Amino acid sequence: MRFLPNTETDRTAMLTAIGVSSIEDLFSDIPSKLRNASKLNLPEGLSEMELMNRLQSLAAQNSGANVCPTFLGAGSYDHFSPAVVRHVINRSEFLTSYTPFQPEVSQGTLQTIYEFQTAICALTGMEIANASMYDGASALAEAVIMATAISKRRNVLLPANLHPAYLAVVETYCRGLDVALRTVPYNGGVVDVALLERNVRDGSVAAIVIQNPNFFGCLEPVTTITEIAHRAGALLIAVVNPLSLGILKPPGEYGADIAVGDGQPLGIPMSFGGPTFGLFSCRKAFARHMPGRVAGATVDLDGNRGFVLTLQTREQHIRRERATSNICTSQQLLALAATVYLSAMGPKGLRRVADLCCRKAHYLYTKISSLDGYSGIFPAAFFNEFAVRCPVPADKINRSLKASNITGGYDLSRVCRESPNTMLLCVTEKRTRAEMDRLVELLAHCR
């Protein structure tokens, strides 16, 4: 988005219109003792051409995934996004539009929300989806609070192999609330089912959270865990990678009550960590407990099909005591990008991409496991991420890879202190055999 500064004439005209003589007058209500009287240490201004050159030189210091093949995942993934995605979301009616409070002038935006919800329901196998959340972590936190409100219980079980950022956000949301979070250890990369079952027997558990694939990339025994939750009267909250659902059983099929996830794999660039958007879907019976908003289809007075915001359950729209959340908005532009991505790919295309990710990851895993000093850590099946034990610390390996213009994996010692020489590697459909073989060649010399 371009910025064209106001001229001195423009500024004078605006000050005159509001009845003040200078910009300084706008700050007259702030006591002088609270204001900084010293001159700011700012560099001299630049011309537009000089500024563009400066910004381009700064941008050139970054090594993006288009320059350096990346094997880093851990929540943000280097997937291919078709050109049609950016073309659609850059249309001004979507790029600059605001919240569709007035349906009569917001039919296009409301329809895209409706189509997004429909796509997410088809993808997850759930009965209803909202108009998106901020990101996957906040979607999970909202799901945890929602589950306690539905069940009238206060204990929630979370697996120790949940993404650590998700866990931190859930803990932050629940701080100050009457919600007790209990962590269940993992065994062999997946949650310890026996311990999970013992922890849920007392009848006080509102929900069990399970991430599939989990933070280590391993696939959980989701059907068994769902059965354990429901036998104890608890809800099952599934955290999913939406792209993996191209080949994995969707949460609706194995009986999840709430399904959440991060939509970044669906055509959203990594962009140095964000922004992204959160997916939130659940059983229809829980619709009025769901945070955010829901767009619905209806007919007007003449019988023509139209779209409206059917449910808006935050305190701005209903009585505060009945609000389900204070979440303020949805990430609609990014949700639209995902809708376009899913429409462009179709079921067969999505399955093909997921299959490529899985096959390529297993190819790389086999290659790395054959190197001296390297081995897989967990025996569990995986999708497109896997953890390996290395002969030297992961940060040393990553520094060496960076010198060869390759971005390595996630250093697991950052979250698992007991595993100093371990790394989480990710493979997407964009990685070529030549790139993977080059990585293996470089790893063989990291000692």
N, C-alpha and C positions, 0 to 999 in steps of 0.2 A: 504494500500500500504506500503510495507516494505522499510526501508531506510538502506542502507549499506554504512557506511562512507568510505572515501578514506584513504588509508594509507599514511604515511609520504613520502614513495617512490613515490606513485602516484602523490602527490602534487608537489614534486620536479620535476618530469618528465614533468608535465603540465606547471610549471613556466619556465622551460628550453625551452620548445617548443615555448612559446610566447615571450621569450627573456627578462625575468626579473628574478632577483635573489631571491625575497621574495614576500610574499603577501602584505607586507607594500608598496612595490613599486607600486602596483596597485592603491594606493590612493595618489600618489605624486602630482597629479594635484589639489588636494583640499588644499587650504591654511591652514597652521598649526594653525592659529588663529581660524579657524572654526571647528577644530577637537578636540575631547575630549581626553586630554592627561592623564587623571587619569585612574587608573585601575578599570575596571568594577567590581561591587560587585556581583559576580556570585558564586554560590555554587560549591563545588568540583564535578567533573564528576562522573557518575554512570556507573556501568557495565550494560550490556544488561539485565541481570536477575534482578538487582536492579531497573533499570528503569521500566521494566514491572510491578514489584510489586508496584512501586510508582504510576504508571498510573492506575493500577487496584484499588488501594485504593482510588484514587481521583474519579474514575468512580463510585465506590460503594456509594459515597455520594449522587448521583442522585437517585431519586425515579421515575423510568420510568413508562409508562403506562402499561407495562407488569407486574409491581409489584403493583402499586396503580391504581385501576379503576379510570378513569378520566371522569368527566362530564363537562370538559372545552372545549369549541369550539371557537367561535368568530373568525373564519378564519382558524384554523388549527385543524384537526379532527383525532381521533383515529379509523381509519378504518382498516379492515383486508386486508392484501396484500398476495395473493397466492405465494407459493414458486417459481413458474415458473417465476414470475416477476424478482426477484433477480438473478435467474439462468441465464436468458437471458442477462440482462444488465451487468452482471459480465464477460461475454465473452470478451476476449481481443480486438477483432475486433470492438467492440462497446465502451468498457470502455476506451480505449486509443486512439481512432481515433480522427482526427481533422476535421475541416470544409471541406466538400466535394467540394472543388473548381474544382477538376479534376474528371469529371464524369466517365471517363474510368477506374479509380481505386477506385471509391467510390460507386459502384452500390448498395452494401448492405445497406449502410447508407442512400443513396438517396431513396431507396425503403421504408425503415422504415419511413422516413419523409413523403413520399407520402401516405403510409398507415395511418400514424397519421393524416394527413390532411383529409383523407377520413373519418376516424372515427369521427373526430370532426364535420365535416359537417353533418354526419348522426345523431350525438348526438344533435346538436344545430338546425338542420333543415335549416342551412344557405347554401349559394351556393359555398363559397370558404373560405378556412382557410389557415393561414400561418404556418410556421414551428415552431411556439411557440414563447413566449416572456419570459422576465425575471420572472415575477410573475403577479398575477391578478391586483395589484394596478398599475403597470407600463403599463399593457395592457390597462387599462381604461384611463390612462393619454394620451397614444398614440391615443386612439379612440376619445377622446375629441378634440385633435389637428387636427386629420384627419377630423372630422365633420366640423370644422370651415373652413378648406381648401376646402371642397366640397361645402358647402353652401354659402361661402363668407360672412358669418355672424360672429359676435364676441361674442354673449351672449350664455352661456350654463347654463341650469337649473339642479341643483343637489339636490336630496332629503336629508333632514336632518337626515334621518335614513339610509344613506349610511355608510358603514364601515368607521370609523374615520381614519384608516390608509390609505384607498383608497383616502379619501378626502384630506388628507395631501399631498399625492404624486401628486395628480392632481394639487393642489395649487402650489406645488414646480415646476412642469413642466411648468405651465402657467405663473409663475412669470417672468416678463420681456417680455412676449408676448402680443400681442393685443387681449387678450381673457379675457372676464369678466365673472366670476363665480357667480351665484346667487343661494342661498339656499332656497328651498321650505319646509315649516314645515310639520310635520306629524300629523295625527289625528287618535287616536285609534290604533297606531302602524304602519299604512300605510300612504303614502303620501296624503296630503290634495288635492284631485282632483280639488275641486272648486278653490282653490288658484293657483294650477298649471295652470289651464285653463286661469285664469285672467293674469298670468305672461307671457303667451306665445302669447297673442293677438296682441302685437305691431309689429309682423313680424320681430323682430330682433334676434330671438332665433335660434341658429344653431342646437342645439340638446337638448333633454331631456334625462337625465340619470335615469335609474330605476334599483334597485337591487332587485332580486327576487329569493329566499327569501332574505329579507333585513337584516340589522345588528341585528335586534331584533328577527329574525327568521320568521317574518310574511310574508304572501303571498300577493303580491300587485295585484290590478286590472289591469293587464298588457294590456289587450285588450283595455280597455277604455283609458288608458294613451297613447297607441300607436296611437289611433284614434285622440286624442287631438294633439299629435305632428305632425302628417301628415296633419291635417287640417290647421295647422299654417305654413306648409312648413318646419318644423324642422325634423331632423333625430331622431330616437329612438335608444339609446344605452342601451342594456340590459346587466347587470352584473349578472351572474348566478353561482350557485353551480352545477357543471357538474353532480354530482351524483344524485341530485334532479331531473334531467331530465329523470331519469328512470321511474318516475310517473307523473311529471309535464309537461305541454305543452311546447315544445321547442320554443325559441324565433323566429325561422323562421316561425312557424305556426301562431304566433300572429302579425307578420309584422315588427319585429325589423329590423333595417338597419345594425347595428353592434352588435355583441354579444361577450362579453369578460368574463373572469372568471379566477379563480385560479385552476390549475389542481391537487392540493395536495390531494383531496379526491380520486383520481383515482390511488390507489396503492402506493402513496408516503408516507413514514413515516414522522411523525412530526419532528423528529430530532432537538428538541429544537428550532423550529421556521423556519427551512429551511435547505437546499435550496428547492425551488419548481419551478413551471414553470407557465407561463401565456397562456391562450387560447385566440385566436383572430380569429374571423370569420366575414364575412360580405356578402353583396350582390355582385354578380359578377361584376356589373357595377362599383364598387368602387375598383376593384383589383389594379389598378395602383396608388391608393392613400394609399394603405395598407402598413404599416411598415414591416420591416423584409424581409423574403425571402419565396418563394414558389417553391416547387419541383413539376415537372410535368413528365408525361409519354410521351415517343416518340418512334420512331423506328430508328435503325441504318441503315447504307448503305446496309446491307444484309436483312433488313426487320425484324430484331429481336427487341423485345420490350426492351426498356431501359429507364433510368431515368436521368433527368438533373435538375439543378436549373433554373427554367423558369423565375422568376422575382426576382431581387435583387435591391431594391429601396433605398439603402443608399448611402451616398456620396462617399464611397470607390469604388463603381461600376459604378456610373453614375455621370453626372455633378452636382456639389454641389447644384446649384440653383434648380435642379429638384428632389433632394433627398426628400423623405417623412419623414425620421427620421435618427438620427445618432446612433440608436441602433446597437450594434456591433455584436451580436451573438444570437443564440437560445439556450434554455436549452435542447439540443437534447437528452442527456442520460435520463433525467427525462421524456421527451416526449415519448421516446421509452418505458419506464416503463409503462406509461399510455396506450400506444398502446397494450402492452402485456396484461395489466390488462383488458382492454376492450375486447380484443380478447378472453381471458380466461373466462370472465364472460358471454359474449354474451348478447343480448337484454333481454332474460328472467332472466339471473343472475343479471344483473344491476337493472332490475325492482324489483326483489326479495330483493336485498340489500336495495334499496330505500324504499321499502314497510316496511321492518323490522325497519329501522331507524325511519320512521314516526309513526308506530304503537307503538314502544317502548317509543318514546318520549311522545306520548299521554297518555300512561299508567302511566308514571312517573308524568306527569302534573296533571292527575286526583288524584293521590296519594298525591302529595304535596299540592294541592289546598284544600284538606280535612283537613289539619293540622291547628290547631289554630294558628293564627297570620300570616299565609301564604296565598297568593292569587295571581291569575294571574293578570297581569297588562293590557294586551291588549286583546280585544275581537276578533281580526282577526285570521283567520286560520293560522296554522304554519306547517312547515315541520319537522325538527328534533331539532330545538332550540326554547326555549321559555323563556320569562322574568317573574320573580315572585317577589312579594313584600314580604319582610321578617320582622320578629319582631325585629331583631337587625341588625347592619351593616354587610354587606356581608363579609368583611375581617375578622371579628370575627368568623363568621360561618366557613370560609375556614380554619382558624387556628385550629379550633376544629376538622374539618374533616381530616385535615392533620395528626393530632395526632392519628387518627384511620386508617391511610393509605388509604385515599380516597382524590382525587383531586376534589375540588368543582368547582363551576361555575365562570363566569367572573363577577367581581364587576362592575356593571354599573355606580356606582358613579364616576368612573374614567373618564367617558365621559358625564355623565348626573348629574351635580351637584345638580339639583333640586330633584333627586331621591336617597337619601343617603342609604336607606335600600332595595336595589334591586339587583337582580342577574340574569344573563343569563346562563341557563343550556342547555347542549347538550347531546343527546343520539345517539349512533351509533349502528350498528348491533352487535358490540362486547360486549355490556353491557348485562348482564344476569338479569333475574328477581331477583335473590338473591342479586346481587349488588345494583339494584335499591331499593329493599325493605330495604336493610341495610342503604342506603343513607336516605331514608324516616325516618327510626328509629332514626338515628342520628340527623336529622333536627328537629325532634319533641322535642329533649332535648336541642336545642340551644336557649337559652333565654337571 
